[in-house]
Amino acid sequence: MRDKILRWESILLLLVVAVFAWGWQSTPGFAEADNLSFLLLDYTEVALLALALLPIILTGQIDLSVASILGFCSALTGVLWNAGMAFETIVPLVLAAGAVLGSLNAALIVRFGLPALAVTIGTLGLYRGLAYVVLGDGAVTGFPDSYRPFATGTAGGTFLPYATLLVLVIAVLAAVVVHHTPIGRSLYAVGLGEQTARFSGIRVDRLRFGLYVVSGVLCAIASLVYTLRYNSARADNAYGMELIAVAAVLLGGVSIFGGRGTVVGVGSALLLMAGLRNVLFLNDVTNEIQNVINGLLLIISVLVPVVAGLLRRRRHPAAAAATEQPPQQTLPDPVAASTAHGSPEEDQR
């Protein structure tokens, strides 16, 4: 029972309750339906990018180009709309573009064996630059009113936005895949040890390739929501949002080295950051101070597991050493095995 109470996800949920209680008590208008809708909408795209990053980081990799893919897909949406294309046709084309950009990341990382950090830092600039090439510095507006409610409206007269329902559906699907399917078990296995996962028969390269493609598609979905929500397609849309998404994933308890983390933890971190940002916004705290707080949250999210590990090693040095250095298992030597058991010809004789 104590372990469950002290789990990071439980601590995050308590912090979420504390922040929302603080906002309700100290900030006029915080608990109003319109503000709660704004709070949830404000982090819709961040949540989609975080869900795109979650399985990638579970395998010990990273994708820093997610916000740039969003920006390129938003720019592409504007260009196609300006060209007179129907929005129903634009949506699948934008989703396909996101998949292509994700595939390029995957090809460089998986096929050529390049470091994910270096590749996605490069494509972060590349995709953002391509967005400016496609659309320029201007903005495209005037998207169809029939679609905008899906990005700005609420369901059934409640405070729950349609975009948040979309995030919840994707989060539930992610939770099922990550925590209840062989694919999810493979994610954790690869994050804990890539070579061991390969020896276990997991197709690591295929798995990682698929993750980057799915990440690109989720970024494209986020771009459509972002573009419709602000009624503006720009090349600089979501600039810098990748850092907020990474902070949410790491604050949610996902290890930057892979192999540990949950969808519930990431969801709790997103609610915590959204609630804190909303309270600060209502109290007229500047964006610069909010950026400082986001940076501190990112540092804390990385520091807490390290400190917890140090404390655990100090309290139980023998158990920690046994956990960190498991007995090495060697593969059987085929030559020695054939010497011990005899060759097939000798067995037949």
N, C-alpha and C positions, 0 to 999 in steps of 0.2 A: 504493500500500500504506500509506504514511504517513497519507494522508487517512482511510482506513478505520480505522486504529488510533486516530486522534485524534477520530473522530466521537463525539459526545456519547453515543450509544447504547452504544458500546464502553466508554467511561469508566464509564457506569452499570453495565454488566455486571461490570466489574472491581470496582467498589465493592460490588456484591451479593456477589461471591465473597469479598471482604475481610470484610464484615460477618458472613457466615455462618461463615467460618473463625474470626473473632474469637469469635463466640458458642460455637462448638464447642470452642475451646481454653480459653476463660476462664469459661464459665458451665456448671456442672453441670446435666445434664438437657436442655440445649438441643437436642441431636441425637436425643433420644428420639422415637419415632414419635408418641406422644400430644402432645408439645409441638409438633412440626411440623404436626400436624393443627390444633391450636389456633391456631398462627401463621397458617396459610392461612385458616381460618374467620374469624379476627379481622378480616381485610381483605376479606371476600367482598363485603359491601355497598358498601364504598368502591370496590372494583374495578368493580362494576356502575355506580355513579354516575360514575366516571371514564370508562368506556366511553360513557356517555350524553353526557358533556361533550365528549369528544374531537372528534367531527365538527363540533359547534357552534363550538368555539374555532378549529378549522381555517378556518372561514369568517369569523373575526374577530368573532364574537359571544360571548355568555356566557349561562349559566343558573345563577343563584344560588339557585333555588327547588327544586333537585333533592332535598335532604334534607327539605324541607317537604312535597313531594309524597309522599315515602316515609312521613313521619309521618301525613299525611292518609289514605293508603291503608291503613296499619296500623290506624288508628282505625276506618276503615270496615270492615276485616276483623273487628275485635272486635265492632262493632255488629251486623253481619250474623250472626256466630256466636252472639251472645247471643239473636238473634231466632229461632234454631233452624234456620237455613238450612244445607244441606249444604255441606261445604267444596268439593266439586266444582263447585257453583254459585257459590260466593264467588269463586273464582279468576278466571273470565272477567269478572265484574262489577268486581273490583278492577283488572284490566288495562284495562278500558274506562274506569274512573274516571281512571286515570293518563293515558290518551290524551286524555280531555276536558280535564284540567288542562294538559297540554302544548299542546293546541289553543288554550286561552285565552291562554297565553303567546305562541303563534305569531300569533294574531289581533291582539293588541295591538302586537306588534313589526312584523309584516309588513303587515297590512292598514291599521293606523293610523300606521305609520312611527315609533313611539315607540322611544327608545333601549333596547336590550336590558338594559343594566345597571340603569337606573331601573325598568324593568318587572319584572325578576326580583327586585330588592330588595323591591319592593312585594308581589309574589306570594309571596315568602318569608314575609313576615308574614301575608299573607292566608290562604294554605293552612294554615299552622300554627294560626292562629286558628280556621279552620273545623274543624280536627281536634279542637280543644277543644270547639267547639260540638257536634260530632257525638258525642263520647265523654265529654267532661268530664275531670276530673282523675284518674279511676280507671283501673284496668287490667282487661283481660279475659284470663283464662288458661284452661287446660284444653282446648287444641286437640287434635285427634285424634292419637293415638300412631302411627297408620299413616302419617301424613305427616311427622312430625317427623324421622325418619331422613334424609329428603332434605335437611334443613337442618343436621343434626348428625352423621350417620353417615358412614362411610368406605366406599370402593368395594373390594369383593373382599378385605377383610381388610388392605388397605394403609393407609398414612397419608394417602392422598389423599381428601379429603372429596367427597361428591357435589356439594355447592354449588360447590366449586372446579372440578369437571368442567363444571358449567353455565357458570361464568365463562370457562373455556377455550374452550368451544364458541362462546360469544358473541364472544370475542376473535378467534377464527379467522375467524368470519363478518365481523367488523368489519375485519380485516386484508384479507380478500379484496375487500370492497366499497371500502375506502379506497384500497388500493394497486393494484388490478387491474381496476377497472371504470370506465366513463365517469362514474359518479356520484362516485367518488373524485377523478378528475381535475377535476371541476367544483368540488369542495370546495376544492381547492388554488387553482384559478383565481379563485374568489370571494374567498378570503382574500388573494390577492396583489393583486387590483384588481377591485372590484365593477363599476365602469362598463365596464371592458374585458371582463369576463365577460358582461355584458349585451349588449355589441356583438357578442360571439362567438356569441350565440344561446342562452346558458345561461339557463334560467328560474330566476333567483335567488330570487324570492319563493316559488315552489313548492318549491324545494329547502329553503329555510330553514323553511318551514311543516312539511314532512315531518320535518325533523330534530328539531324541538321535540315533535312527536307521538311519535316513536320514543323520545326522551328520557323522556317521561312514562311510556311503557310499561316501559322499563327500570327506572325508579324504582319502578313498581308491582311488578315482579318482585323487586326488592331488598327491598321492604316485606314481601312474603310470606316470603322467606328470613329476614329479620330477626325477624319475628313468630314464626315457627316455631322459630327457633334459640333465642330467649330464652323461648319459650312465654308471650309477653306482648304484648298489643296496647295501646299507650299513645299518647297524643297527642304526647308529647315524645320518641318514639323517633327516634334518629339526629339529635338536636339538635346543630347545629354541624358535622355531618359534611360539609356542602358545602365548607367551607374545606379539609378534608383531601383531598377529591376534586380540588379545583382545584389544590392543591399537588402532588398526584401527577401531574396532567396537565402542569403547567408544568415540574416537575422532570424529566419524561420528555422534555423538549426541544420541546414544542409551543409555538410562539410565541403570546403573548397577543394579538398583532396579526393572527394568522391566516397561512395559507399555508405553514406549516412544521411538521413533526412526524410521528411514526410510532407505530403500535400497539406495536411492539417496545419503543420508548423508554418509553411509558407503562407497559407491563407490567414492565419492569425497575425503573422508579421505584416501582411498587407493591411489588415484592419487597424493594427496598431499605428502604422505609419500614416494611414489615411485620417484616422481620428486625431492624431497629434497635429498633423498639418492643418486640419480644419480648425482646430482650437486656436492654433497660432495665427491662422489667417483671420479669424473673427476678432482676435485681439490685436490686429494691425501689426503683427510681427513681420519684418521685411523678408523678402525672398533670400537675401544674403544670409540672414540668421537661420532661415529654414535649411539652406544648403549646408551650413555649418552643422546643423543638427543631423541631417542625413549622413554627412561624412562621419560624425561621431558614432551614429548607429552602425555604419558599415565597419568601423574599427572595432566597436564592441562586439559585433556579431562574429568577427574573426578571433578576437581576443578571448572571449568567454570559453570556448572549447579548449583552447590552449591552457588557460589557467585551471580549468576543471581537471584536465589531464595531469597537470603538475601536482595539484592537490591530491589526486587519487594515487599518484605514484609515491608521494610522501607518506600517505596514510597506510598504504598497502604495497610496499616496494616489491615483495615477492610475487604477489598476484599480478601487479602491473608488468613486471618483467616477463612473466609467463605468457601474458596476453600479447605483449608487443613482440616477443620472440618465440613464436610457436615452434614446435619440433619440426625440423626440416624433413620433408618426405622426398626421397629420391626415386626416380623412375627406375624400373628394373633394367639392368644391363642385358641386352639381347645376347651378347657373346657369352657372358657368364651364365645366363639361363640355358643357352644351348650346351655349354660345357657340363652344367650340373645335370641336365635331364637327357642329354644325348641328342644327336641329330635325328631328323626324321627317318633317315635310312637305317640308323642303328635301332630306333624304336621298332621299325618294321621287321628287322632281323630278330 
